[in-house]
């Protein structure tokens, strides 16, 4: 059977893309040789992000073999010393909604063919490294993403911890297709057997299949995240069944409100709270879509744009679905939705619905790594305090992923996934971008090394820009 393989996902709000990088560079090779060792950070201010969020001033942090071994205790002499004077140590950031970038086969397939378009995985992971994003949740993962994760675990790459979700949809939609409850249950069981850890439900699922998927996922020990299926329009309450764990966009509620009223927002908040359903607003996605609806200059001027592969640059500029057929009316509608989303986030926070930070990175205009800092700023703009925004990208995601015993706060015994900042992010959330260096699973990468790797990647992308044309690669 022949099959055409397109990129990582095809969703109405998701970018398609793959990349092929030139040979691994000296900077990347040098970074890949770093191994976890023994480090001590001296005189640093710790924002622990525990439930008490204790501040430990002028602390000494000892890191050994991947983990935080001690805080304010004696340390060996023969360790690398990092001066933390005037700096702030926080947990690594967690992006709860990304779409990964991996090898792909363009065109018709046949046995043994394999990928026709390959990626340099260190280049793919570099934007995460540069931005201190130490854990990601991929919401439409493929087998190739397992390979990337394994290479990181082996120490061949520096990159984030990767949680993997299998997407399930109905009809002619994207992802794994399940049109009946029995199909839905079997699809969940197959995803579990293949090693996926989470299930993402999508928009075209019919009511009974959706409910069967959520129920079966719970039986298989898999949490469910995703969209609220369109089939529940006019009867949203029926979508909030036990174990529907996390709504992946604020606009999933917007589409169930005819007039974007505060009354609807309060009703939505109570539904989520009573069902134990969390929210990942992904405010940055609609902001970027609105930007592109106005002008493609917003793409050209994106921070981090030079660090994504030229074929993605080409796609976002030449085949941009958000700029195609745009109009003042469409822009006005998006602006109204953005305003609604902000009010909804504020209300959910006040009601006590847990909020986690996700970006939909990979969607056109949403750059991996960089977008999470933008999301934090948008959460604060929507009414969260700086501390609440940081919690949404550290402790709470770790809790929802059920790995809060390993990451999410600065505590002895947890993995050394850490960011050393030049300024206090509680004073200004944008200070999360003032990175002095990062620890990825106990590997220290300072700003000088990060900047050198980024400069090299941007240089190679620019040099190869004319080699890649999205439309030609897609045909």
Long-range contacts (C-beta under 8 A, 24 or more apart in sequence): 2-108, 2-109, 2-110, 3-108, 3-109, 4-107, 4-108, 4-109, 5-104, 5-105, 5-106, 5-107, 5-109, 6-104, 6-106, 6-474, 7-104, 8-99, 8-100, 8-101, 8-102, 8-104, 8-140, 8-142, 8-362, 9-99, 9-140, 9-167, 9-174, 9-175, 9-362, 10-174, 11-140, 11-174, 11-202, 12-203, 13-249, 13-285, 13-289, 13-360, 13-363, 14-99, 14-140, 14-360, 14-362, 14-363, 15-99, 15-312, 15-315, 15-316, 15-362, 15-363, 15-364, 15-365, 15-366, 16-315, 17-101, 17-308, 17-309, 17-311, 17-312, 17-315, 17-362, 18-101, 18-102, 18-103, 18-104, 18-106, 18-117, 18-119, 18-309, 18-311, 19-101, 19-117, 19-119, 19-120, 19-123, 19-124, 19-308, 19-309, 19-310, 19-311, 19-312, 20-117, 20-118, 20-119, 20-120, 20-309, 20-311, 20-468, 21-118, 21-119, 21-120, 21-123, 21-309, 21-460, 22-120, 22-460, 22-464, 23-120, 24-120, 24-122, 25-456, 25-457, 25-460, 26-456, 27-449, 27-452, 27-453, 27-456, 28-120, 28-122, 28-123, 28-126, 28-453, 28-456, 30-449, 31-122, 31-158, 31-445, 31-449, 31-453, 32-122, 32-156, 32-157, 32-158, 34-158, 34-443, 34-444, 34-445, 35-155, 35-443, 36-65, 36-66, 36-416, 36-441, 36-442, 36-443, 37-64, 37-65, 37-79, 37-80, 37-442, 38-62, 38-63, 38-64, 38-65, 38-76, 38-78, 38-79, 38-80, 39-63, 39-64, 39-79, 39-80, 39-81, 39-82, 39-439, 39-444, 40-75, 40-79, 40-80, 40-81, 40-82, 41-82, 41-84, 41-89, 41-420, 42-81, 42-82, 42-83, 42-84, 42-85, 43-83, 43-84, 43-85, 44-84, 44-85, 44-87, 44-88, 44-89, 44-420, 45-84, 45-87, 45-88, 45-89, 45-424, 46-71, 46-88, 46-89, 46-410, 47-88, 47-89, 47-90, 47-390, 47-410, 47-424, 47-425, 47-426, 48-409, 48-410, 48-411, 49-90, 49-91, 49-390, 49-391, 49-394, 49-395, 49-408, 49-409, 49-410, 50-395, 50-409, 50-410, 50-411, 51-395, 53-387, 53-391, 59-84, 59-89, 61-89, 61-410, 63-416, 63-418, 63-439, 63-442, 63-444, 64-442, 65-442, 66-415, 66-416, 66-441, 66-442, 67-413, 67-414, 67-415, 67-416, 67-442, 68-410, 68-411, 68-412, 68-413, 68-414, 68-415, 68-416, 68-418, 69-412, 70-412, 71-410, 71-412, 80-444, 82-420, 82-437, 82-444, 84-420, 86-422, 87-420, 87-421, 87-422, 87-436, 88-420, 88-421, 88-422, 88-423, 88-424, 88-425, 88-431, 89-410, 89-418, 89-419, 89-420, 89-421, 90-390, 90-394, 90-410, 90-418, 90-419, 90-421, 90-425, 90-432, 91-134, 91-394, 91-395, 91-407, 91-408, 91-409, 91-410, 91-417, 91-418, 91-419, 92-132, 92-133, 92-134, 92-135, 92-160, 92-394, 92-407, 92-417, 92-418, 92-419, 92-438, 92-439, 92-440, 93-131, 93-132, 93-133, 93-134, 93-135, 93-357, 93-372, 93-393, 93-394, 93-419, 93-432, 94-133, 94-134, 94-135, 94-136, 94-137, 94-356, 94-357, 94-393, 94-394, 94-397, 94-398, 94-401, 94-407, 94-408, 95-133, 95-135, 95-136, 95-137, 95-357, 95-358, 95-359, 95-361, 95-371, 95-372, 95-393, 96-137, 96-246, 96-280, 96-356, 96-357, 96-358, 96-397, 96-400, 97-137, 97-139, 97-248, 97-280, 97-282, 97-358, 97-359, 97-360, 97-361, 98-136, 98-137, 98-138, 98-139, 98-358, 98-359, 98-360, 98-361, 98-362, 98-368, 99-138, 99-139, 99-140, 99-360, 99-361, 99-362, 99-363, 100-124, 100-136, 100-138, 100-141, 100-142, 100-144, 100-145, 100-148, 100-162, 100-362, 101-309, 101-362, 101-368, 102-142, 102-144, 102-145, 102-147, 102-148, 103-144, 104-144, 106-473, 106-474, 115-144, 117-473, 119-309, 121-148, 121-151, 121-157, 121-159, 122-157, 122-158, 122-159, 123-309, 123-457, 124-148, 124-159, 124-368, 125-152, 125-157, 125-158, 125-159, 125-160, 126-307, 126-453, 126-454, 126-457, 127-304, 127-307, 127-308, 127-367, 127-368, 127-369, 127-370, 128-159, 128-160, 128-368, 128-369, 129-158, 129-159, 129-369, 129-438, 129-440, 129-445, 129-450, 129-453, 130-307, 130-369, 130-435, 130-450, 130-453, 130-454, 131-369, 131-370, 131-372, 131-373, 131-433, 131-435, 132-419, 132-432, 132-435, 132-438, 133-160, 133-368, 133-369, 133-372, 134-160, 134-161, 134-407, 134-417, 134-418, 134-419, 134-438, 134-439, 134-440, 134-441, 135-160, 135-161, 135-162, 135-163, 135-397, 135-398, 135-401, 135-407, 135-417, 136-160, 136-161, 136-162, 136-163, 137-163, 137-164, 137-165, 137-198, 137-225, 137-358, 137-397, 137-401, 138-162, 138-163, 138-164, 138-165, 139-165, 139-167, 139-200, 139-225, 139-226, 139-248, 140-165, 140-167, 140-174, 140-175, 140-200, 141-165, 141-166, 141-196, 143-194, 146-195, 158-440, 158-443, 158-445, 159-440, 160-440, 161-407, 161-417, 161-441, 163-197, 163-198, 163-401, 164-195, 164-196, 164-197, 164-198, 165-196, 165-197, 165-198, 165-199, 165-200, 165-225, 166-191, 166-194, 166-196, 166-198, 166-199, 166-200, 167-200, 167-202, 167-226, 168-199, 168-200, 168-201, 168-202, 168-205, 168-213, 169-202, 169-203, 169-204, 169-205, 170-202, 170-204, 170-205, 170-206, 170-209, 171-204, 172-204, 173-202, 173-203, 173-204, 174-202, 175-200, 175-202, 178-205, 178-209, 178-213, 179-206, 179-209, 180-208, 180-209, 181-208, 181-209, 181-211, 181-212, 182-212, 183-209, 184-209, 184-210, 184-212, 184-213, 184-216, 185-212, 185-213, 185-215, 185-216, 187-213, 188-213, 188-216, 188-217, 188-220, 188-222, 189-216, 189-220, 191-222, 192-220, 192-221, 192-222, 196-222, 197-222, 198-222, 198-223, 198-224, 198-225, 199-223, 199-224, 199-225, 199-226, 200-224, 200-225, 200-226, 200-248, 201-225, 201-226, 201-227, 201-229, 201-244, 202-226, 202-227, 202-229, 203-227, 203-228, 203-229, 203-230, 204-229, 204-230, 205-229, 205-231, 206-231, 207-231, 207-232, 207-238, 210-239, 211-241, 214-241, 214-242, 214-243, 214-244, 215-241, 215-243, 217-243, 218-242, 218-243, 223-400, 223-402, 225-280, 227-252, 228-252, 228-253, 228-255, 228-256, 230-255, 232-256, 236-268, 236-271, 237-271, 240-271, 240-272, 240-274, 240-275, 240-277, 241-275, 242-275, 242-276, 244-275, 244-277, 245-276, 245-277, 245-278, 245-400, 246-277, 246-278, 246-279, 246-280, 246-356, 246-400, 247-272, 247-277, 247-278, 247-279, 247-280, 248-280, 248-282, 248-358, 249-280, 249-281, 249-282, 249-285, 249-360, 250-279, 250-281, 250-282, 250-283, 250-286, 250-340, 250-341, 250-344, 250-345, 251-286, 251-337, 251-341, 253-344, 254-337, 254-340, 254-341, 254-344, 257-340, 260-336, 260-337, 260-339, 260-340, 262-343, 262-347, 265-340, 265-343, 265-344, 265-347, 266-347, 266-351, 268-344, 268-348, 269-344, 269-347, 269-348, 269-350, 269-351, 269-353, 270-351, 272-348, 272-351, 272-353, 273-351, 273-352, 273-353, 277-353, 278-353, 278-354, 278-355, 278-356, 278-396, 278-400, 279-345, 279-348, 279-353, 279-354, 279-355, 279-356, 280-355, 280-356, 280-357, 280-358, 281-341, 281-344, 281-345, 281-355, 281-358, 281-379, 281-382, 282-358, 282-359, 282-360, 282-375, 283-338, 283-341, 283-342, 283-345, 283-375, 283-378, 283-379, 283-382, 284-359, 284-360, 284-366, 284-371, 284-374, 284-375, 284-378, 285-359, 285-360, 285-363, 285-366, 286-334, 286-337, 286-338, 286-341, 287-338, 287-374, 287-378, 288-363, 288-364, 288-365, 288-366, 288-371, 289-322, 289-334, 289-363, 289-364, 289-365, 290-331, 290-334, 290-335, 290-338, 291-365, 292-320, 292-322, 292-323, 292-364, 292-365, 293-322, 293-323, 293-326, 293-330, 293-331, 293-334, 294-326, 294-331, 295-323, 296-320, 296-323, 298-365, 299-364, 299-365, 302-365, 302-367, 302-370, 303-367, 303-370, 304-367, 304-368, 304-369, 304-370, 305-367, 306-457, 306-458, 306-461, 306-462, 307-367, 307-454, 307-457, 307-458, 307-461, 308-367, 308-368, 308-461, 309-461, 309-468, 310-461, 310-464, 310-465, 310-467, 310-468, 311-468, 311-469, 311-470, 311-473, 312-470, 313-461, 313-465, 314-468, 314-469, 314-470, 314-471, 315-364, 315-470, 316-364, 316-365, 318-469, 318-470, 318-471, 319-470, 319-471, 319-474, 320-364, 321-364, 322-364, 322-365, 341-382, 342-381, 342-382, 342-383, 343-382, 345-379, 345-382, 345-383, 345-384, 346-382, 346-383, 346-384, 349-383, 349-384, 349-388, 350-383, 354-396, 354-399, 354-400, 355-379, 355-384, 355-388, 355-392, 355-396, 356-392, 356-393, 356-396, 356-397, 356-400, 357-389, 357-392, 357-393, 357-397, 373-430, 373-432, 373-433, 376-429, 376-432, 377-429, 377-430, 380-429, 386-425, 386-426, 386-427, 386-428, 386-429, 387-426, 389-429, 390-425, 390-426, 390-429, 390-432, 415-441, 415-442, 416-441, 416-442, 417-441
